[in-house]
């Protein structure tokens, strides 16, 4: 589901103008991005948490040059669903109703 589809569904269910819903969705995304880049986590009760996860320093391989490279410790954004949300997905989602996304070809 794309952002445009989310906006369209909210418009359909609430009757609020598309331009207003689109602005709210955009601002929600901006607030999440802005605060997470500041190192803050965002907790939405009953939905889940947008958190910064720390990845440890590690050694990796550059296969084309056959050399070892060091990847420093860093943070990545992650989403952790609330227990009730995760339980609902586990209960209701099956292989039959999951839409498969098309794999992109590498250039």
Beta strands, then each sheet from edge to edge (+ up, - down):
strand 1: 42-44
strand 2: 48-55
strand 3: 58-62
strand 4: 67-71
strand 5: 74-81
sheet 1: 1+ 2- 5+
sheet 2: 3+ 4-
end
